[in-house]
Amino acid sequence: MPSKDIRIMDALKGIAIINVLVLHTFGFYTGKLPIYQFFGAMAVPLFFAVSGFCICYGIFYSSFAGKPTDWKIFFARRFHRIYPPYIIAVVLFFLKVVLIESLKGRTLPAWEIGQMIFFNTTLLQVVMGDITVVNPAFWSLCVEMQFYVVVGLVLLLRKYSKLAGRLVGGLLVLASITVKFLYDTGHVPLASGTWFIFFPNYVNHFALGAALAWIAIHRSSMATLSPLQRLPHFLPAVLACLLLIVSERYGWCIALVMVFSVTLESAGQGTIAYKAINNPVFRFMGIRSYSIYLVHGFGIVAMSVFGARQMAAHPLLGILCLVATWLVAIGAGWLYYIFVEKKFVNRRKPTGTPVVASPSAVP
């Protein structure tokens, strides 16, 4: 029986949210992205891969244990886990936008307010562009929701035919790769912020996480098979890695990190490498990553009000300003986790499901 505890995924989320936080702060204060962009660019795809792993791990675990997943309960819990904290954050950022506009002497027209409310509450703000966005960082949550829609479609088909579910899932992955290739080569004249193009850019990250989750669940049962018999079981993960490497600039890094982490978890929690990654700091950040993602913008804006942008131009003051901003943003996320996110998580705790890193949305 596989282990119920997959804790290293929380640590990976912690590493990713740190990268996002540093990247956003640098970009906001300096107006340009530093060398650190390499790590920041990997952070969001890593979140998607971890999300695919965590979501599918619980599903595969239930199937392995002979307890079919109740999909209504599954999606109700995911909605309850993600949407209410997001809506509260949207309201706060909406009030911030209105306040800033009023300080500029401009009153938002009713039609613009209506647009903002509708597209942000429905997670479709990327369709309309910046005019409806209350927080630019929320674009990745839209992609996460698109993933849930696709997963729901595949699972619905699998309920009636496993073959149909696999075929549709495979076709969606291939279609997304095709669309991304056509877009990157200039054959699909779509703006990068449209609903249609976002998911194809990241579906392979979710697919890699799902494939590795399947391997993690079935690893013990595959131990009795010969090497040749194990190959078909590893094929989806190998294909997902190859597709990710081909279709994503930093795909090789994401594939390497995910495979390495799952291997460490499977090898046992006593290794030095495992302890180095799964340390208290990364786990603290990872468990609270969703809340930090939702409200870290307030920390950046709050510090900018006190002249942080001007101080950032000075070498020494700039470093102190950046550190102070990170501490404020992390503190705001920690408070939001305690008073908002945790309230919704504890209200409907799942029973009889594996304890894994929470499949929360991503920045």
C-alpha positions in Angstrom: 0.0 0.0 0.0 1.5 3.4 -0.9 2.2 6.0 1.7 -0.6 8.5 2.6 1.9 11.2 3.2 3.5 13.1 0.2 5.0 16.0 2.1 7.7 17.1 -0.3 5.1 18.7 -2.5 4.4 21.4 0.1 8.1 22.1 0.2 8.1 22.5 -3.6 5.2 24.9 -3.4 7.2 26.9 -0.8 10.2 27.1 -3.1 8.0 28.2 -6.0 6.1 30.9 -4.0 9.5 32.3 -2.8 10.6 32.6 -6.4 7.3 34.3 -7.4 7.5 36.7 -4.5 11.1 37.8 -5.3 10.4 38.1 -9.0 7.2 40.2 -8.5 9.0 42.5 -6.0 12.0 43.0 -8.3 9.7 43.7 -11.3 7.5 46.2 -9.4 10.3 48.2 -7.9 12.9 48.3 -10.7 10.6 47.9 -13.7 12.9 45.2 -15.1 13.5 41.6 -14.4 16.9 40.5 -13.0 18.9 37.3 -13.6 16.6 35.8 -11.1 14.0 35.7 -13.8 15.2 32.2 -14.7 13.9 30.9 -11.4 10.8 33.0 -11.4 9.9 31.8 -14.8 10.0 28.2 -13.5 7.9 28.9 -10.5 4.5 29.0 -12.0 5.0 25.9 -14.2 6.3 24.1 -11.2 3.1 25.1 -9.3 1.0 23.6 -12.2 3.0 20.4 -12.1 2.7 20.1 -8.3 -1.0 20.8 -8.6 -1.5 18.1 -11.2 0.4 15.7 -8.9 -1.6 16.5 -5.7 -5.0 16.5 -7.3 -4.5 13.2 -9.1 -2.6 11.5 -6.2 -5.8 11.6 -4.1 -7.9 10.3 -7.0 -5.5 7.4 -7.8 -5.0 6.6 -4.1 -8.8 6.1 -3.6 -8.9 3.9 -6.7 -5.9 1.9 -5.5 -7.5 1.4 -2.1 -10.8 0.2 -3.8 -12.7 3.3 -2.8 -14.1 5.0 -5.9 -14.0 8.8 -5.7 -17.3 10.6 -5.3 -16.8 13.2 -8.0 -19.5 15.5 -6.6 -17.8 15.6 -3.2 -14.4 16.0 -4.9 -15.3 19.0 -6.9 -17.4 20.5 -4.1 -14.4 20.3 -1.8 -12.1 21.8 -4.4 -14.5 24.7 -5.0 -14.9 25.3 -1.3 -11.1 25.1 -0.8 -10.2 27.6 -3.6 -13.1 29.9 -4.5 -14.2 31.6 -1.2 -10.6 32.8 -0.2 -10.2 34.0 -3.8 -13.4 36.0 -3.8 -12.5 37.7 -0.6 -9.1 38.6 -2.0 -10.8 39.9 -5.2 -13.1 42.1 -3.1 -10.1 43.6 -1.3 -8.2 44.3 -4.5 -11.3 45.7 -6.1 -11.6 48.2 -3.2 -8.0 49.0 -3.7 -8.5 49.8 -7.4 -11.5 52.0 -6.6 -9.6 53.8 -3.9 -6.6 54.5 -6.2 -8.8 55.7 -9.0 -10.7 58.0 -6.6 -7.3 59.5 -5.3 -6.5 60.2 -9.0 -9.8 62.1 -9.2 -11.5 59.6 -11.5 -14.7 57.8 -10.7 -15.1 54.4 -12.3 -18.2 54.2 -14.6 -20.8 51.7 -13.7 -20.2 49.6 -16.8 -16.5 49.3 -16.0 -17.3 48.3 -12.4 -19.7 45.7 -13.7 -17.1 44.3 -16.1 -14.6 44.0 -13.3 -17.0 42.2 -11.0 -18.3 39.8 -13.6 -15.0 38.7 -15.1 -13.1 38.5 -11.9 -15.8 36.5 -10.0 -16.1 34.1 -13.0 -12.3 33.8 -13.3 -12.4 35.0 -16.9 -10.6 38.3 -16.5 -7.8 37.3 -18.8 -10.3 37.3 -21.7 -10.8 41.1 -21.6 -7.2 42.1 -20.7 -6.0 44.7 -18.2 -9.2 46.7 -18.1 -11.0 44.0 -16.0 -8.0 42.8 -13.9 -8.0 43.7 -10.2 -4.7 41.8 -9.7 -2.5 40.7 -12.6 -1.1 37.8 -10.6 -4.5 36.0 -10.7 -4.1 35.0 -14.3 -2.6 31.6 -13.2 -5.7 30.8 -11.1 -7.7 31.1 -14.4 -5.4 28.4 -15.9 -5.9 26.3 -12.8 -9.7 26.4 -13.2 -9.4 25.5 -16.9 -7.5 22.4 -15.7 -10.3 21.5 -13.4 -12.8 21.8 -16.3 -10.7 19.5 -18.5 -10.2 17.0 -15.6 -13.9 17.0 -15.0 -14.6 16.3 -18.7 -12.1 13.4 -18.8 -13.4 11.9 -15.5 -17.0 12.1 -16.7 -16.1 10.2 -19.8 -14.1 7.6 -17.8 -17.1 7.0 -15.7 -18.8 5.4 -18.8 -15.7 4.3 -20.7 -12.0 4.2 -19.6 -10.9 4.0 -23.2 -12.9 7.1 -24.1 -11.5 9.0 -21.1 -7.9 8.1 -22.0 -8.4 9.0 -25.7 -10.0 12.4 -24.9 -7.3 13.2 -22.4 -4.5 12.2 -24.8 -6.1 14.2 -27.7 -6.4 17.3 -25.4 -2.7 17.1 -24.6 -1.8 16.7 -28.3 -4.2 19.5 -29.3 -2.7 21.8 -26.8 0.8 21.1 -28.0 -0.3 21.7 -31.6 -2.0 25.0 -30.7 1.1 26.1 -28.7 3.4 25.3 -31.6 1.2 27.2 -34.1 1.0 30.2 -31.7 4.8 30.2 -31.0 5.5 30.1 -34.8 3.0 32.9 -35.5 0.4 30.9 -37.2 -2.3 31.5 -34.6 -2.8 35.3 -34.3 -4.1 35.3 -30.7 -3.2 37.6 -27.9 -1.3 35.8 -25.2 -3.9 36.7 -22.6 -6.9 35.0 -24.2 -8.6 32.1 -22.5 -7.9 29.9 -25.4 -4.1 30.1 -25.4 -3.4 30.0 -21.7 -4.3 26.3 -21.0 -2.4 24.9 -24.0 0.7 26.6 -22.7 0.6 24.7 -19.4 -1.4 21.5 -19.9 1.8 19.4 -20.2 2.9 20.5 -16.7 -0.4 19.2 -15.3 0.0 16.0 -17.3 3.5 15.4 -15.9 2.2 15.8 -12.4 -0.6 13.4 -13.0 1.6 10.8 -14.6 4.1 10.9 -11.7 1.2 10.7 -9.2 0.2 7.4 -10.9 3.7 6.1 -10.6 3.9 7.1 -7.0 0.7 5.2 -6.2 1.6 2.0 -8.1 5.3 1.9 -7.3 5.0 -0.8 -4.7 2.8 -3.0 -7.0 5.3 -2.6 -9.9 8.3 -3.7 -7.7 7.4 -7.4 -8.4 7.5 -6.8 -12.2 10.5 -7.3 -14.4 12.2 -4.2 -15.9 10.6 -4.9 -19.3 7.2 -5.2 -17.7 7.6 -1.9 -15.9 8.3 0.1 -19.0 4.6 0.5 -20.1 3.8 1.9 -16.7 6.5 4.6 -16.9 5.7 5.4 -20.5 3.1 8.2 -19.8 5.5 10.0 -17.5 8.4 9.6 -20.0 6.2 11.1 -22.8 5.0 13.9 -20.5 8.6 14.8 -19.7 9.6 14.7 -23.4 6.6 16.8 -24.4 7.3 19.3 -21.6 11.0 19.6 -22.6 10.0 20.2 -26.3 7.2 22.6 -25.7 8.5 24.7 -22.8 11.7 26.8 -22.6 12.4 25.6 -19.1 10.6 22.3 -19.4 13.7 20.3 -18.7 14.1 22.0 -15.3 10.5 21.4 -14.3 10.7 17.7 -15.4 13.9 17.2 -13.5 12.7 18.8 -10.3 9.4 16.8 -10.3 11.0 13.5 -11.1 13.8 14.1 -8.5 11.3 15.0 -5.8 9.0 12.1 -6.4 12.0 9.8 -6.4 13.2 11.2 -3.1 9.8 10.7 -1.6 9.6 7.1 -2.8 13.2 6.4 -1.6 12.4 7.4 1.9 12.2 10.5 4.1 15.6 10.0 5.8 17.9 11.0 3.0 19.9 14.2 3.3 18.5 15.6 0.0 15.0 15.0 1.1 15.6 16.8 4.4 17.3 19.7 2.6 14.2 20.3 0.4 11.6 19.3 2.9 12.7 21.8 5.6 10.5 23.9 7.9 11.0 27.1 6.0 9.9 25.7 2.6 7.1 23.8 4.2 5.9 26.9 6.1 5.8 28.8 2.8 4.3 26.0 0.9 1.4 25.3 3.2 0.5 29.0 3.1 1.5 29.5 -0.5 -2.1 30.1 -1.7 -2.7 32.8 0.9 0.6 34.5 0.1 -0.2 34.3 -3.6 -3.6 35.9 -3.0 -2.5 38.9 -0.9 1.3 39.4 -1.5 0.4 42.3 -3.8 -0.9 44.2 -0.8 2.6 44.0 0.8 4.2 45.3 -2.3 1.7 48.1 -2.8 1.8 49.0 0.9 5.6 49.3 0.9 5.5 51.4 -2.3 3.2 53.9 -0.5 6.1 54.5 2.0 8.5 55.3 -0.9 9.9 51.9 -1.4 10.3 52.4 -5.1 12.5 55.5 -4.6 14.6 53.7 -2.0 15.0 50.7 -4.2 17.3 52.8 -6.5 19.9 53.0 -3.7 22.0 49.7 -3.4 21.9 49.3 0.4 18.4 50.8 1.0 17.2 48.8 -1.9 18.2 45.5 -0.3 16.6 46.5 3.0 13.5 47.6 1.2 13.2 44.3 -0.7 13.6 42.3 2.5 11.1 44.4 4.3 8.6 44.0 1.5 9.0 40.2 1.5 8.5 40.1 5.3 5.3 42.3 5.0 4.0 40.2 2.1 4.7 36.9 3.9 3.1 38.3 7.1 0.0 39.4 5.2 -0.2 35.9 3.7 0.2 34.2 7.1 -2.6 36.3 8.6 -4.8 35.6 5.6 -4.1 31.9 6.0 -5.2 32.0 9.7 -8.2 34.2 9.4 -9.5 33.3 5.9 -8.1 30.3 4.1 -7.8 28.0 7.2 -11.4 28.7 8.2 -12.7 27.3 4.9 -10.2 24.3 5.0 -11.3 23.3 8.5 -15.0 23.7 7.8 -15.1 20.7 5.6 -12.2 18.4 6.2 -12.1 15.4 3.9 -12.4 12.0 5.5 -10.8 8.8 4.4 -8.5 10.5 1.9 -4.7 10.6 1.7 -2.8 13.4 3.4 -1.0 15.2 0.6 0.1 18.7 -0.2 -3.1 20.7 -0.6 -4.1 21.0 -4.2 -4.6 24.7 -4.0 -4.5 27.2 -6.8 -1.3 28.8 -7.9 0.3 32.1 -8.7 
